[in-house]
Amino acid sequence: MSRRKRPVRLPKGADYSSSLVMEMIEADAAVGFDIPVPDGCNFVEVSMPSAVMRAYQQARQAHPNAANLPPMRIVERGTLEHLNATLRGGVVYVKEDPRHG
């Protein structure tokens, strides 16, 4: 599996450190970005700030199994798109602004 060698670039003042984001990406990459939906549930939300979401999406697209992964459904919380994504089920990626949570 190809590993990103360069650090994640986040905006100045980001609430997350590059190393923490890389740890999260590497942990998800190790399981093929297959985020399980718990038994009895219809969906699971993965929530992160936009800058982190961008880095995560780039790493996911670069994964060797990217072609076989379901598409990332990225929505903003509280929108009609968010409601529709949760009703469809599966993994829903929610962009959050950590300053307005």
C-alpha positions in Angstrom: 0.0 0.0 0.0 1.3 3.4 -0.9 1.9 5.7 2.1 1.8 9.4 2.1 5.3 10.7 3.1 4.6 14.4 3.1 2.7 15.8 6.1 -0.9 16.9 5.8 -1.1 20.7 5.2 -3.7 22.3 7.4 -4.6 26.0 7.7 -2.9 28.0 10.4 -4.8 27.9 13.7 -6.5 24.5 12.8 -7.9 22.7 15.7 -6.1 19.5 14.6 -2.4 18.8 14.2 -1.0 17.3 11.0 0.3 14.3 12.9 -3.1 13.6 14.4 -4.8 13.8 11.0 -2.1 11.5 9.5 -2.6 8.9 12.3 -6.4 8.9 11.6 -5.8 8.6 7.8 -3.3 5.8 8.3 -5.6 3.9 10.7 -8.5 4.1 8.2 -6.2 3.2 5.3 -5.0 0.1 7.2 -8.6 -1.2 7.0 -9.1 -0.1 3.4 -11.2 2.9 4.4 -14.0 0.5 5.2 -15.9 2.2 7.9 -18.4 -0.3 9.4 -22.0 0.6 10.1 -23.0 -0.9 13.5 -25.5 -3.7 13.5 -29.0 -2.3 13.8 -28.1 1.1 12.4 -28.8 2.5 8.9 -25.9 4.9 8.8 -22.9 6.2 10.5 -21.6 9.8 10.4 -17.9 10.7 10.0 -17.5 14.3 11.1 -14.5 16.5 10.5 -13.5 20.1 9.6 -13.3 20.9 5.8 -9.5 21.1 5.8 -9.2 17.7 7.4 -11.9 16.3 5.1 -9.9 17.5 2.0 -6.8 15.7 3.3 -8.8 12.6 4.1 -10.5 12.5 0.7 -7.1 12.9 -1.1 -5.7 10.0 0.9 -8.8 7.9 0.2 -8.6 8.6 -3.5 -4.9 7.6 -3.6 -5.7 4.2 -1.8 -4.9 1.1 -4.0 -8.5 -0.1 -3.6 -10.1 3.4 -4.3 -11.9 2.1 -7.4 -13.8 -0.4 -5.3 -14.8 1.9 -2.5 -18.3 3.4 -2.4 -18.3 7.1 -3.3 -17.7 9.6 -0.4 -21.0 11.4 0.3 -19.8 14.7 1.8 -22.5 16.9 3.2 -23.0 19.9 5.5 -24.9 19.2 8.7 -28.5 20.4 8.8 -29.0 20.6 5.0 -31.5 18.7 2.9 -28.5 16.9 1.4 -27.5 15.7 4.9 -31.0 14.4 5.6 -31.2 12.6 2.2 -27.7 11.0 2.8 -28.7 9.7 6.3 -32.0 8.3 4.8 -30.0 6.5 2.1 -27.8 4.9 4.8 -24.2 3.8 4.8 -21.3 6.1 5.7 -22.1 9.9 5.6 -19.1 12.3 5.8 -20.2 15.6 7.5 -18.1 18.8 7.0 -18.1 20.7 10.2 -16.8 24.1 11.2 -15.2 23.4 14.6 -15.8 27.1 15.6 -19.5 26.7 15.0 -20.3 23.3 16.5 
